[in-house]
């Protein structure tokens, strides 16, 4: 069984070499913004699960209506894991939180500058994949905010059949690239700069 994730499929849209790097087990670079994003996630997750209230989030309207009894409390938290098989492939991922009673998923997106618009959240392929792999859930709460909590938007977005159809095609297209073994697509210097493998990649243009 070949394991996939949204990040794997998403990276192949930019540069197919990312998938090869992953399969070779190359070391990823660690960026400071990764840690800042995780810290913000932790604050939001503790707030919506009732563990520790954050005044800024309360003022932004994240009250008891947006309660999530299950949130990630550790990396790769099994309580937030989802998985779906596609023939010889399995796709796994983790949501930021979930509420089984109201069939709602939590997704948190932290940014440095402009918070996500409703349209960007609706178009998110990650959201659509979650809808496909977790068919018992009806909607997602998208919380998009700056790391200093100065800007925050929240959207309740239902999962639609079109969302799930889009996700299925996206996954199938990614599997097709892998099975054909055609990894010609490469990024430019800007793509390499943003790559998690950077100088560890033998094809790096940095």
N, C-alpha and C positions, 0 to 999 in steps of 0.2 A: 504494500500500500504506500503510495507516494503522498506525502503530506503537503498541503498548500495552506496559505493564509491570504487574507486580503492584501497585506503588505507585499507579499511575494508577487501576486498578480498585478498589483498596482505598479510595482517597480519595473515590470516588464514592459509597461507602456512607455516608460522613459528610456530604458536601456536594457536590452535582453541580457547583457553581461551580468546584471545584478543577480539574476537567477543562477548563473554559472558560479558566481562568487559564493552564493549561499550553499550550493551543492558541494563546493570544494571546502566548505567550512572556514572560509577566511574570517579573520577577526574584524569586527566592526569598530569604527571609531565612536568615541563617547563624546557627545556635544553638551555643553552647559545647559542649553535650552531644554534638553531632555529632562534634566533634573528639575528645572523650574516648572515645567509642565506637570510632572508627577506630583510636585508639592501642591500645586493648585488643584489638581484632581483630588488629592487626599482631603483638602479642606472642603471641597464641594461634596464629596462622598460622605464625609462625617456629618455634614450639615443635613443633607437630605435623608440620611438614615437615622437622624435623631441622636447621634452620638455626641456631637458638639456643635452648638449653634454658632453661626457666623453672622454678625450684625449686618455686614454689607449685603450678604445674600438674602437675608430676611427683608431688608429694605428694597431689594430688587424684585421682591414678590415670590421668592421661593419659600412658601409657607407649607403648612401641613397637607395641602392639596397635592403637593409634589413629593410625597413620601415614598422612599424606596427602602424596604426592610433588608434587601440583599444588595450589597455593594462589594466591590473588590476591596479586600483588606490586605492582600499580598499579591505579588506578581504571579501571574498565571493561576489566579484563584479558581479552583475547580467549581465553586458555586456560581461563577459567572461565565463558565465555559460553554461554547456551543460547538457542534460538530455535525457534518453531513457528508455522506459518501456520494461520490460521482464515479461509479465504476471502480477502476483501480486507484482512484484518488480519493483522499479525504480532505475536506476543508475544515480547519478549526479556527476558532477565534474567541475573544473574550469581550463581553460588554462591561460597561462601567457600573451598571446596576440593573436591577429588575424588580418588578412588583407583580407577583403571580396573580394576585387578586384582581387588579384592574388591567392586567395583560399589557403592561407598559414597560418599555426598555429605556434605560438612561444612557445617553451618550454625551460626553463632555469634550469640547474642543477649545483649547486655550491658544491664544494668539498674542503676538507682540503689538500689533497695530489694530487694523480694522476687524471687528468681530464679524462672523459669518452672517450673511443675509438669509432670509427664509428660502429663497431660490437656491442658494448654494447648498443648504442643508437638504433640501428636497432632492437635489441632483446627486447627492453623495452616494457613490457606489457602495461604500462600506455600509451605509444605512440599508440599502437595498439588499445586500447580501445577508445582513442580519435578519431582515424580514423573510427571506427565502429559507434560511437555516433554522429559524425559530417561528414556525407557522402558527403556533398557538398564541402569539402575541399580536396585538392589534395596532399598536402605535409606539412611537418613540418620542421621548422628551429630549430635545436637543438643547443643551446649554452651551453657549459659545461666549467666552469672556476673555478679557485681558488678564494677564498674570497678576496685576496689581488690583484687580476687581473694580477698576474705574469704569469699565464698560461691560455690559452684559445683555445679551438677548436670549430669550428662551422661546422655543416653538414646540408645540405638540403636532406631530406629523403622523398621519395614519399610514400603515403599510398597504399598498394597493397591489392588485394582480399584475399591473404593468411594472411596478417596482420589482416584483419577484421574477417576471419574465426577463427584464433587463439584466438582473443579477445572474440568472441562469445562462444567458448568452455570453455575458462577460466571463464567466467561469469557463464555459466551453471554449471560448476563443483562446483563453490562456492555456488550457490543456492542449489545444491544437498546436500552439507554438512549441510547447515542450515535446509533444510527440513527433513533430516534424523535425525537431532538432535544428531549426533555423534561428541562429542567434546573431544575425548580421547587424541588427540595429544597435547603434552605439550613440551615446550622448555626446554633446559638445563640451567645451571647457566648463561652461556654467553648470551643466548637468553633473559633471564630475565633482565640481566644488560642493554640490549639495548631496553627493552620494555618501551613504553610510560606510562604504568601503574605502573611498578616497584613494590614498596612495598605496593601500594594500592590494588594490586591483591592478593586474598586469596590463590592463588596457587604459589605465588612467592617463588623462591628458593634462594633468596639473603639473 
